[in-house]
């Protein structure tokens, strides 16, 4: 297990404080990615990324028009999965 | 000439909507406001997508992208990225809170009728701004295709929404929106697939977008860059907007999306916090199906427009089109395309023969050959005219009209729910007339929905003078971002946020944002006066920080919220913990 990751072994005890702490940590890390792919890749670092290309599209431009949307979707999927695991681990009845 | 296919699709889809409305008639206030709190996450996701994707997404967005190129990215990122905020920060907690409306949350969480009424005003303000854009979209679709006037088009649209929103409430709207999603996504992707095949040889628009132009080694986007720069436009993959402005507009749209009452209200219809999270994921998935196709449609549309219109020989209305076109072709020249002539009548395309040569020169502001531009297209027509521009079969053309109407009507219905519940539930039941019976509340809700339909129609009729549909809608986002998003967010994540802070936040947000927008859009303010070069579309993001800061300071200077409220906040953070908390409920227990 990597450092900073939450142990997902079910403990079968109701731990609301642990659940909330884990939720906040997950929310913040996902929002960092959210910021990086849209505002980062699509706007702030666009010119630098445009030196590379994906297929026939400049990379920064592609992130702004297509790539960021795919990542957004992946972020919500990860969030749903992790939250379900947290609910099990901390004994929270969803 | 009205095409029989168009009538076929429009009548068929409208029949389905009415059928669903009769089947899904609401019996209780719970069904009327939140469809009984038991909609399946996938169904709700699909309904949210239809609710969300408005006339602006369907009709205007691809056209805006076609002309703005990279600059159009603000809409793509802004209108999808907000769902991440919604899924992570708002939806599950608001569902756990378990009431009916956005002002419900604000009123209960901030234990204040004043806060509730201000939230009602915000919700009404945002919804009416937004609904004007939808009704305008309905008018454009009808007047372009069904041979009826713009105003008559709006009246027909109003009548349809009236039937299923007033009868079925949220339940009727939810299931109608599912049908509308299917119609609109089909109508959007079918022409895109045909166009992608024709231009890039790849049937998947998302791949055609990054692929090579058909039969060449040059990428489609590079070719497009060359074509538009040769005519004196900005390169397609870059923009003239400042980086800060692009940043702010994107952010205003994202936070605005998360704060829009008609989107939030959809997450009250599912059964639990977990279902709300999943539902947000499904919603974004269904939205992404359209939003990842839109940039491809935009690029293809721009390509097709230049190809078919630029340097075409114009044919006047006095001449016989077929005969004259054949002569021009025989001369080895390009006649003005037939679709152009049919759309010209709507006033959405203008040609002014400045140099008197009878040839249509389409040029940008810095044309290398120094020729002045003679063709002015309205961006809104692009999606509607695309199938004709790409010479697609007639059944596709009719389908797109039905899709445009589905997009506009589904969003209008969602907005009507917000307006009706804000009036019947928040103003009447929770503020002025708490002793109303459920039956009376239902009747008030239906009357409010009916009045709202009429007001929306009138707004649409008078909004025809306003600029592009998408720009009108952009205002609603700035307002939602600066007022509703911060109070809901702080209400969940900061227990110390109190009544005084919430009222200050909402007031600062809505006053500053609307003053900035009104000054620069309607009172003659010019771009030179924009603060730090931030346009009115993006200013909501800056004022969001201001209103949040003011709210936090005011909160800290006044007394902390009562313990019962802090317990309520604790409850909604942890699924399954929600209990009734005396004063926070105002005499109403949370729903299941």
Interface residues (C-beta under 8 A of the other chain):
Chain A: X16 X19 X20 X23 X27 X30 X31 X34 X38 X39 X42 X43 X44 X46 X50 X53 X54 X55 X56 X57 X58 X61 X62 X64 X65 X66 X68 X69 X70 X72 X73 X75 X76 X77 X79 X80 X83 X84 X87 X92 X93 X94
Chain B: X65 X70 X72 X73 X76 X77 X80 X81 X83 X84 X85 X87 X88 X89 X92 X206 X207 X209 X210 X211 X212 X218 X219 X220 X221 X222 X237 X243 X246 X247 X250 X251 X254 X272 X273 X274 X277 X278 X280 X281 X284 X285 X288 X291 X292 X295 X573 X574 X575 X576 X577
